[in-house]
Amino acid sequence: MNKLIISGRLTRDAEVRFIPSGTPVMSFSVANNTGFGDNKKTHYFDCSMFGKRAEGKLKDYMVKGQQVVVEGEVSLNQYQKKDGTGGASLNVFVNNVELMGSAPTSNDDDDDLPF
């Protein structure tokens, strides 16, 4: 069994697209903080939700800065960067999303925030 549950904040507004079969896919990224002080780290997860839930009203609430809890299956995507070094990203195939707290307020000064 492969199951991951993370909480964090959306790093960008969710986007919905359709794959060639016509299936909707909602894509978003979640930043998750661990540790504290000098040991604090931020992990980023690229998330994809497929099917009817991807094109529903949930997208309207999936905006940059929104706190969420995501449940799904995780996979590691390894790739080669343009400079020839290796890279990796964590991808989550989302089964469930819960919105936490209140919706973030729109403020143009927040554009430089890391989440």
For each residue, the residues with C-beta under 8 A, 3 or more apart:
1:
2: 73 74
3: 71 72 73
4: 70 71 72 73 74 92
5: 69 70 71
6: 30 32 45 69 70 92
7: 32 67 68 69 70 100
8: 30 31 32 33 45 67 68 70 115
9: 30 31 65 66 67 68 115
10: 13 14 28 29 30 31 62 63 64 65 66 68 115
11: 28 29 30 31 44 64 114 115
12: 28 29 64
13: 10 28 62 63 64
14: 10 26 27 28 58 59 62 63
15: 26 27 28
16: 24 25 26 27 54 55 59
17: 24 25 27
18: 22 23 24 25
19: 22 23 25
20:
21:
22: 18 19
23: 18 19 50 51
24: 16 17 18 50 51 52 54 55
25: 16 17 18 19 48 49 50 54
26: 14 15 16 48 49 53 54 55 58 59 62
27: 14 15 16 17 46 47 48
28: 10 11 12 13 14 15 47 62
29: 10 11 12 44 45 46 47
30: 6 8 9 10 11 44 45 47 68 70 92
31: 8 9 10 11 42 43 44 114 115
32: 6 7 8 42 43 44 45
33: 8 40 41 42 43
34: 40 41 42 43
35: 39 40 41
36: 39 40
37: 40
38:
39: 35 36
40: 33 34 35 36 37
41: 33 34 35
42: 31 32 33 34 114
43: 31 32 33 34 90
44: 11 29 30 31 32 89 90
45: 6 8 29 30 32 70 74 90 91 92
46: 27 29 89 90 91 92
47: 27 28 29 30 70 72 91 92 94
48: 25 26 27 91 92 93 94
49: 25 26 53 54 94 97
50: 23 24 25 54 93
51: 23 24 54
52: 24 55 56
53: 26 49 56 58
54: 16 24 25 26 49 50 51 58 59
55: 16 24 26 52 59
56: 52 53 59
57: 60 61
58: 14 26 53 54 61 62 97
59: 14 16 26 54 55 56 62
60: 57
61: 57 58 66 99 103
62: 10 13 14 26 28 58 59 66 68 97
63: 10 13 14 66 103 104
64: 10 11 12 13 104 110 115
65: 9 10 104 110 113 115
66: 9 10 61 62 63 99 101 103 104
67: 7 8 9 99 100 101
68: 7 8 9 10 30 62 97 98 99 100
69: 5 6 7 97 98 100
70: 4 5 6 7 8 30 45 47 92 94 96 97
71: 3 4 5 94 95 96 97
72: 3 4 47 92 93 94 95 96
73: 2 3 4 92 93 95
74: 2 4 45 90 91 92
75: 90 91 92 93
76: 88 89 90 91
77: 88 89 90 91
78: 86 87 88
79: 86 87 88 89
80: 84 85 86 87
81: 84 85 86 87
82:
83:
84: 80 81
85: 80 81
86: 78 79 80 81
87: 78 79 80 81
88: 76 77 78 79
89: 44 46 76 77 79
90: 43 44 45 46 74 75 76 77
91: 45 46 47 48 74 75 76 77
92: 4 6 30 45 46 47 48 70 72 73 74 75
93: 48 50 72 73 75
94: 47 48 49 70 71 72 97
95: 71 72 73
96: 70 71 72
97: 49 58 62 68 69 70 71 94
98: 68 69
99: 61 66 67 68
100: 7 67 68 69
101: 66 67
102:
103: 61 63 66
104: 63 64 65 66 110
105:
106:
107: 110
108: 111
109: 112
110: 64 65 104 107 113
111: 108
112: 109
113: 65 110
114: 11 31 42
115: 8 9 10 11 31 64 65
